Amino acid sequence: MSCLHKRPKRTTSEELAFQEQVKKVAQENGKRLGLEGDPDLQFLLIGGELIKIRSSTWKKNRLFKLQEDCKTLWHESHKMFKKYHTFSIDDIDSVRMGRQSEGLNKYTDATVEEQCFSIIFKGRKRNLDLMAISGGEAKQWVNSLNKLISNMRNLNRQQKSEHWIINCMRKADKNEDNKMTLKELKHFLRQINIEVDDTYAEEIFKKCDESNSGSLEGAEIKHFYDLLTQREEIDVIYGKYAQTEGQMSARDLLSFLLNEQREQVSMEDALKLIEKYEMDGTAKQKKHMTKDGFLMYLHQEEGSILNPAHKLVYQDMSQPLNHYYISSSHNTYLMEDQLKGPSSTEAYIKALMKSCRCVELDCWDGANGEPVIYHGYTLTSKVLFRDVIKAIKEYAFKTSDYPVILSLENHCTVDQQKLMAHHLISILGDGLVTKPLGKTMPTNFPSPEELKGKFLIKGKRLNKLDAAFTGNNSIEEDTVSEEDEAADCKENGQKAKSKKSKIKLATVLSDIVIYCKSVHFNGFEHAKDNQAFYEMSSFKESKAFNLADSSATAYMHHNMDKLSRIYPAGSRTDSSNYNPVPMWNVGCQIVALNFQTPSKEMHLNQGRFLPNGFSGYILKPEFQRSLSSQFDPNTLTKGPWLQRKVFHVMVISAQQLPKLNKDKHTSIVDPLVRVEICGVPADNASKETQYIENNGFNPMWNERFQFNIQVPELAMVQFVVEDYDSTTQNDFIGQYCLPLTSVQNGYRHVPLLTKRGDVICSAGLFVHLMLLDVQ
């Protein structure tokens, strides 16, 4: 058995020097984050004791503090082989004040509300539930962490990249002497995901070791950093346009913006960019842009692939509700699969924070007369209906002001239904739509704008909506057929029972179903003749896909005055997803996906709802809203939808792709990029680059692709980066997806997202794009 090597104990003078160095490093990193001398940052660097809470009996004091890199939180552990834990500030999704997590709600008393806070992580990492000694201290932790997270997120990609590289250098400096030997240099290169052969590593080392001391320090490390981060492709572009004393004048920059970026801009816009991004005072005075300023501009939103104007709500939000695609979740209560996974209020919070605007509640009779939510007839855990409604009320409008639809699948007895209605009315208050807007019976949906901050209930209703105006609303409880999805679940063998089950519906629950009354679908003609606009059907994916294939135009017309909800087949017990694109192609609005499952389908969903202020609502194209339209995505005829374009894509390079196997020092990625178009069948296409061996730090491809597009308003483009493997399936590294109509032309940086949809800090692609009309 190999023995554990401990670092030799420092002498008192060495320890003092080391602590001084740590302080200096923390100051440098604080400055980089714009928090130099900030009291909140100092508070985190000093740290303090907090009580970590895991259950009613597991409550332990632990020391927490921020490390000098200003991006890693350290806390002690009492495990035998692990005396401390660390996690990155980048891994934090949010910090919540008070007893706002399931754990704190369950294991602490309401009297300590002000002392509690939770750190919520991205992905599936368990929440960290904590309690401070006082309310004031808890507030200080929450405010300080939120300030640090906010400043980290506001760094541009270039600053993030510098911060990341410098901290990797520090980690590679094993003996902490602020010098880098050749061995440490090689270790550093592997950490940043670049495999360099020994000759090349020695070459760089010798070039930088001007003092011939056998190690790099101070300015030599800076020289090494500059050599490493040099962007050859940027040098070429900048060199072509920098025609004034070796720099870009405002006129040169304007020429670049007009010719390469194809932007409709003036000299005034060019001067604004110089003012905003040029760091060199002398160049700024001359109204010039240096290469550093140019790189800074390319890393900002003006240089991003996503049109900055589309980051805000830019679409008309005063159209009827059914004229929009609506971001929608299926089995929202589940954190994992639908056979034995946990049900949780946390799952609702995560979906709502991703701007999901239609959530599902599968309601069953619970113990003590309180209704619960879980996946019926399975081993999934249960969560109280009341707690879910509280969580929805709290988080519904944090990322979007636009309406949230609560899709009820009701299996409860009348008494518990009455309690459901009571909870909905008392908790949601004025936000709940309990009667139609206006004084007369509507003939169409209100708009998302009119419904801002409102909740709509989707479910069964005993009578017509007109009853709300005729005064004939004193209908007794009666039986209704159960939801189609519930019947389908039984059909899938989850419970053998006659398909056409009836349930008794409480009047008080029926009365709050206004604009989304569930009815069974009996064909498009029947719906046209017999269904009111507010009567909507839910379609199992197989039924919906069949209709989209065989009767696309009729389906689209059905969706012009009614809502349609699509849900995954009950046989998808692993909570996998179906492709949402064919459903959007025929104008379906509520295309419900399992948000809890990271998948290509969820990447497409995230891309679809990325623009328009991340509001969860996207206005459908005019040809999916106009009654005269004869659009059929499967058979393209002439019409306003046909706008033939050629999309030229050049994949130039990538920067700082993450290592997939961090524990294995020698594992370096062999990246390739796949560009996919997803839209009408005629537009679907996929092309990929060659793979590049052993370079995840700055691989360069310079490969060109061309795509012919017929219906750009329905097309989306996705960039997928994978680690090539000749023997097994390629490993996923990152992706980014957005509608083609939101893409900016020219040289653009593309951010990369993880499988779960979180931004990978400092990683990205650099591409050249041109979407041109076919002459």
Beta strands, then each sheet from edge to edge (+ up, - down):
strand 1: 48-53
strand 2: 59-66
strand 3: 72-79
strand 4: 82-88
strand 5: 92-97
strand 6: 116-121
strand 7: 128-131
strand 8: 248-249
strand 9: 288-289
strand 10: 324-329
strand 11: 358-364
strand 12: 372-373
strand 13: 383-384
strand 14: 404-410
strand 15: 455-459
strand 16: 478-481
strand 17: 502-505
strand 18: 516-518
strand 19: 535-540
strand 20: 564-567
strand 21: 590-593
strand 22: 617-619
strand 23: 645-655
strand 24: 671-678
strand 25: 685-688
strand 26: 700-709
strand 27: 716-723
strand 28: 731-739
strand 29: 746-753
strand 30: 759-773
sheet 1: 4+ 3- 2+ 1- 7+ 6- 5+
sheet 2: 8+ 9-
sheet 3: 13+ 12- 11+ 14+ 15+ 18+ 19+ 20+ 21+ 10+ 22-
sheet 4: 16+ 17-
sheet 5: 26+ 23- 30+ 29-
sheet 6: 25+ 24- 27+ 28-
end
